[in-house]
């Protein structure tokens, strides 16, 4: 919310709204105006009351980037699941060969989607949503979050989600 407030008061926002700014990129702006569902997505995301987020590029081997990301939210898990499923559905529809699976890891239910060329693993954990295109990285993150690793018992790595012990 603070970022949105700062944006409306920024010089870039003022320049963007100047008539000359609007004339500068008429075609992309016209396309943007047609695809305003991004505003809807942002509004839905903000309803989750997100507090923290991270995205990490964990490796690039053989021109194959691996990432790990997530966000913490204070809203309901049902709303978070609904938002993610709604955004995921059009992508899955484009790939008729998408294969979905659920993997139980420790006390987590990891959902995977594999389209052949791309695989994505996601999990919800105590008001956190995590995603990665590398299942092992996601499992390592869950181990750290649950304090099952030596690194996690010594403290949290910079950029990692806060570690809390399960009751």
C-alpha positions in Angstrom: 0.0 0.0 0.0 2.8 2.4 0.8 4.4 1.7 -2.6 1.1 2.5 -4.3 0.9 5.8 -2.3 4.5 6.7 -3.2 3.9 5.9 -6.9 1.0 8.4 -7.2 3.2 11.1 -5.7 6.3 10.3 -7.8 7.7 12.4 -10.6 7.6 9.3 -13.0 3.8 9.0 -12.4 3.4 12.8 -13.1 5.4 12.5 -16.3 3.4 9.4 -17.3 0.2 11.4 -17.0 1.4 14.4 -19.0 -0.2 14.7 -22.4 3.2 14.4 -24.1 3.8 11.2 -22.1 0.5 9.8 -23.3 1.4 10.6 -26.9 4.8 9.1 -26.7 3.7 5.4 -26.7 0.2 5.4 -28.1 0.1 1.8 -29.4 1.5 0.2 -26.2 -0.8 2.3 -24.1 -3.8 1.3 -26.1 -2.8 -2.4 -25.6 -2.3 -1.8 -21.9 -5.7 -0.2 -21.6 -7.3 -3.3 -23.2 -5.5 -5.6 -20.8 -6.4 -4.0 -17.5 -6.9 -7.4 -15.8 -3.5 -6.7 -14.2 -5.2 -4.1 -12.0 -7.7 -6.7 -11.0 -4.9 -9.1 -10.2 -3.0 -6.5 -8.1 -6.2 -5.6 -6.2 -6.9 -9.3 -5.4 -3.2 -9.8 -4.3 -3.4 -6.8 -2.0 -6.6 -8.2 -0.4 -4.3 -11.0 0.8 -2.5 -8.4 2.9 1.0 -9.4 1.7 3.8 -8.4 4.1 7.0 -9.9 2.6 8.1 -11.4 -0.7 11.3 -12.8 -2.3 12.5 -14.1 -5.6 15.9 -15.8 -5.9 17.7 -17.1 -9.0 19.4 -20.1 -7.4 21.4 -21.4 -10.4 21.9 -21.2 -14.1 23.4 -24.4 -15.4 23.4 -25.3 -19.1 21.3 -22.2 -19.8 18.6 -23.6 -17.5 17.7 -21.0 -14.8 16.3 -22.2 -11.5 14.3 -19.9 -9.3 12.7 -20.0 -5.9 10.2 -17.4 -4.6 7.4 -16.8 -2.3 5.4 -14.3 -0.3 3.9 -14.0 3.1 0.3 -12.9 3.5 -2.0 -12.1 6.4 -5.2 -13.0 4.5 -6.8 -16.4 4.3 -5.1 -19.4 2.7 -8.3 -20.1 0.8 -8.1 -16.6 -0.8 -4.4 -17.2 -1.6 -5.2 -20.5 -3.2 -8.0 -19.0 -5.2 -5.9 -16.2 -6.6 -3.1 -18.5 -7.6 -5.4 -21.1 -9.2 -7.2 -18.3 -11.1 -3.9 -17.1 -12.6 -2.6 -20.6 -13.2 -5.7 -21.8 -15.1 -5.1 -19.9 -18.4 -1.5 -21.0 -18.5 -2.5 -24.7 -18.0 -5.2 -24.4 -20.6 -2.7 -23.5 -23.2 -0.7 -26.6 -22.5 -3.0 -29.6 -23.1 -0.3 -31.9 -21.9 0.1 -30.5 -18.4 0.5 -33.1 -15.8 -0.5 -32.3 -12.2 0.7 -34.2 -9.1 0.7 -33.9 -5.4 3.8 -34.9 -3.4 3.8 -35.3 0.3 7.0 -34.0 1.8 7.3 -34.1 5.6 4.0 -32.5 6.7 3.6 -30.5 3.5 1.5 -31.1 0.4 3.5 -29.9 -2.6 1.6 -29.4 -5.9 3.6 -29.9 -9.1 2.7 -29.0 -12.7 4.8 -30.3 -15.5 4.2 -29.2 -19.1 7.2 -31.1 -20.5 9.4 -28.1 -21.0 8.6 -26.5 -17.7 7.9 -27.8 -14.2 6.6 -25.8 -11.3 6.3 -26.9 -7.7 4.2 -24.8 -5.2 3.3 -25.1 -1.5 1.4 -23.2 1.1 2.9 -23.1 4.5 1.7 -21.1 7.5 0.6 -18.0 5.5 3.5 -18.3 3.1 3.2 -19.3 -0.5 6.4 -20.8 -2.1 7.1 -21.7 -5.7 10.1 -23.1 -7.6 10.9 -24.7 -10.9 13.3 -27.0 -8.9 11.6 -29.4 -6.5 14.8 -30.0 -4.5 15.2 -26.3 -3.9 11.7 -26.1 -2.6 12.2 -29.0 -0.3 15.4 -27.4 1.1 13.5 -24.2 1.7 10.8 -26.1 3.6 13.5 -27.9 5.7 14.9 -24.5 6.6 11.4 -23.1 7.4 10.7 -26.1 9.6 14.2 -26.0 11.2 15.2 -29.4 10.0 18.7 -28.2 8.8 21.8 -27.1 10.7 21.7 -23.7 8.9 18.1 -23.1 10.1 18.9 -23.8 13.7 21.7 -21.1 13.6 19.5 -18.4 12.2 17.8 -17.3 9.1 19.7 -16.5 5.9 19.2 -13.0 4.5 16.2 -13.0 2.3 14.8 -16.3 3.6 11.3 -16.3 5.2 11.2 -16.0 9.0 11.6 -19.3 10.8 9.0 -20.3 13.3 8.8 -23.7 15.0 5.6 -25.7 14.5 3.6 -26.5 17.7 
